[in-house]
């Protein structure tokens, strides 16, 4: 069972996920890609608010930080 310290501040199952519906999300620009990611498999998004690449479909790093929310169940 996850403790509150491990849970990245999530207290509900209503988690906001990183996807293109987010007002801060954008496609990753070519200058942010290295050779290993250049195939653009679309596993990441650019977060305009954080000014960094974030994992697509992961819990919102703006709201929850880089740690991933864990279920308390």
Backbone as CSV, one residue per row, in Angstrom:
resi,resn,N_x,N_y,N_z,CA_x,CA_y,CA_z,C_x,C_y,C_z
1,UNK,0.849,-1.167,0.000,0.000,0.000,0.000,0.901,1.239,0.000
2,UNK,0.549,2.211,-0.807,1.345,3.442,-0.905,1.049,4.365,0.271
3,UNK,2.092,4.964,0.794,1.903,5.958,1.845,1.648,7.307,1.200
4,UNK,1.175,8.282,1.986,0.907,9.616,1.455,2.170,10.258,0.892
5,UNK,3.327,10.004,1.499,4.583,10.578,1.009,4.953,10.024,-0.365
6,UNK,4.552,8.781,-0.648,4.854,8.161,-1.938,3.818,8.505,-3.001
7,UNK,2.714,9.072,-2.611,1.555,9.219,-3.483,1.535,10.501,-4.296
8,UNK,2.543,11.334,-4.213,2.653,12.551,-5.032,1.448,13.469,-4.883
9,UNK,0.812,13.453,-3.734,-0.276,14.388,-3.481,-1.624,14.001,-4.051
10,UNK,-1.763,12.827,-4.601,-3.022,12.402,-5.190,-3.900,11.796,-4.113
11,UNK,-5.099,12.326,-3.959,-6.027,11.828,-2.944,-7.318,11.315,-3.561
12,UNK,-7.391,11.285,-4.891,-8.608,10.899,-5.577,-8.262,10.061,-6.800
13,UNK,-9.219,9.304,-7.280,-9.041,8.550,-8.512,-9.217,9.441,-9.736
14,UNK,-9.630,10.687,-9.538,-9.841,11.627,-10.644,-8.514,12.320,-10.967
15,UNK,-7.639,11.604,-11.640,-6.309,12.092,-11.962,-6.332,12.740,-13.345
16,UNK,-5.680,13.896,-13.476,-5.533,14.539,-14.784,-4.303,13.941,-15.453
17,UNK,-4.486,13.432,-16.674,-3.405,12.806,-17.407,-2.871,13.734,-18.489
18,UNK,-1.610,13.545,-18.834,-0.961,14.356,-19.854,-1.344,13.831,-21.238
19,UNK,-2.084,14.624,-21.965,-2.414,14.291,-23.347,-2.637,15.601,-24.099
20,UNK,-2.985,15.514,-25.338,-3.108,16.720,-26.152,-4.336,17.556,-25.827
21,UNK,-5.187,17.090,-24.926,-6.307,17.926,-24.468,-5.853,18.969,-23.464
22,UNK,-4.664,18.800,-22.905,-4.130,19.751,-21.928,-3.719,21.045,-22.628
23,UNK,-4.026,22.161,-22.013,-3.692,23.463,-22.596,-2.186,23.716,-22.658
24,UNK,-1.400,22.960,-21.903,0.056,23.138,-21.887,0.781,22.162,-22.814
25,UNK,0.067,21.179,-23.360,0.701,20.119,-24.157,0.890,20.539,-25.608
26,UNK,1.983,20.061,-26.176,2.292,20.307,-27.576,3.106,19.119,-28.080
27,UNK,3.244,19.013,-29.394,4.091,17.978,-29.956,5.544,18.291,-29.636
28,UNK,6.337,17.260,-29.467,7.763,17.437,-29.203,8.408,18.013,-30.462
29,UNK,9.199,19.055,-30.308,9.888,19.695,-31.428,11.148,18.900,-31.770
30,UNK,11.573,18.961,-33.007,12.730,18.189,-33.448,14.001,18.570,-32.689
31,UNK,14.118,19.818,-32.235,15.322,20.209,-31.490,15.393,19.569,-30.103
32,UNK,14.282,18.994,-29.622,14.266,18.331,-28.324,14.542,16.843,-28.432
33,UNK,14.677,16.353,-29.650,14.880,14.924,-29.861,16.346,14.626,-30.100
34,UNK,16.803,13.488,-29.582,18.146,13.028,-29.926,18.006,11.894,-30.940
35,UNK,19.080,11.311,-31.330,19.045,10.267,-32.347,18.197,9.071,-31.975
36,UNK,18.177,8.712,-30.694,17.428,7.521,-30.282,15.927,7.763,-30.280
37,UNK,15.501,9.019,-30.216,14.065,9.327,-30.182,13.562,9.915,-31.490
38,UNK,14.415,9.980,-32.484,14.061,10.712,-33.683,12.972,10.056,-34.525
39,UNK,12.618,8.829,-34.211,11.558,8.181,-34.971,10.191,8.752,-34.601
40,UNK,10.139,9.555,-33.538,8.895,10.203,-33.094,7.767,9.192,-32.891
41,UNK,8.001,8.246,-32.049,6.987,7.232,-31.780,5.823,7.781,-30.974
42,UNK,5.883,9.065,-30.657,4.798,9.759,-29.983,4.543,9.190,-28.591
43,UNK,5.624,8.937,-27.873,5.522,8.477,-26.495,5.702,9.639,-25.524
44,UNK,5.962,10.831,-26.057,6.215,11.991,-25.205,5.527,13.219,-25.785
45,UNK,5.309,14.188,-24.921,4.763,15.484,-25.305,5.655,16.571,-24.734
46,UNK,5.583,17.740,-25.320,6.290,18.895,-24.782,5.319,19.639,-23.876
47,UNK,5.728,19.892,-22.640,4.903,20.662,-21.708,5.384,22.106,-21.756
48,UNK,4.552,22.993,-22.270,4.911,24.409,-22.364,5.043,25.060,-20.990
49,UNK,4.310,24.578,-20.017,4.387,25.139,-18.670,5.705,24.756,-17.986
50,UNK,6.110,23.490,-18.110,7.343,23.019,-17.483,8.568,23.237,-18.361
51,UNK,8.336,23.507,-19.652,9.424,23.667,-20.622,10.322,22.436,-20.669
52,UNK,9.658,21.264,-20.744,10.398,20.012,-20.838,9.524,18.929,-21.442
53,UNK,10.167,17.848,-21.848,9.459,16.689,-22.374,8.835,15.934,-21.209
54,UNK,7.592,15.517,-21.388,6.888,14.722,-20.379,6.327,13.473,-21.047
55,UNK,6.050,12.470,-20.263,5.531,11.210,-20.786,4.051,11.344,-21.124
56,UNK,3.710,11.005,-22.354,2.320,11.049,-22.798,1.499,10.037,-22.000
57,UNK,0.294,10.433,-21.630,-0.674,9.617,-20.894,-0.258,9.319,-19.459
58,UNK,0.766,9.989,-18.969,1.159,9.869,-17.564,0.363,10.898,-16.757
59,UNK,0.276,10.734,-15.457,-0.359,11.763,-14.638,0.341,13.111,-14.840
60,UNK,-0.418,14.169,-14.834,0.082,15.520,-15.112,1.236,15.898,-14.182
61,UNK,2.404,16.156,-14.765,3.586,16.523,-13.979,3.457,17.925,-13.394
62,UNK,2.642,18.787,-14.003,2.415,20.134,-13.460,1.666,20.027,-12.131
63,UNK,0.666,19.191,-12.085,-0.150,19.045,-10.875,0.465,18.120,-9.840
64,UNK,1.109,17.033,-10.289,1.544,15.986,-9.367,3.053,15.868,-9.218
65,UNK,3.810,16.624,-9.989,5.256,16.500,-9.944,5.737,15.333,-10.773
66,UNK,7.031,15.080,-10.729,7.598,14.004,-11.537,7.312,12.633,-10.955
67,UNK,7.068,12.571,-9.643,6.713,11.285,-9.046,5.351,10.859,-9.565
68,UNK,5.141,9.608,-9.707,3.875,9.103,-10.227,2.921,8.767,-9.096
69,UNK,1.646,9.159,-9.239,0.663,8.786,-8.212,0.523,7.269,-8.122
70,UNK,0.309,6.791,-6.919,0.113,5.362,-6.683,-1.211,5.176,-5.988
71,UNK,-1.836,4.070,-6.248,-3.106,3.758,-5.636,-2.927,3.515,-4.139
72,UNK,-3.871,3.976,-3.355,-3.857,3.708,-1.919,-4.562,2.390,-1.607
73,UNK,-5.045,1.743,-2.610,-5.793,0.493,-2.427,-4.849,-0.671,-2.365
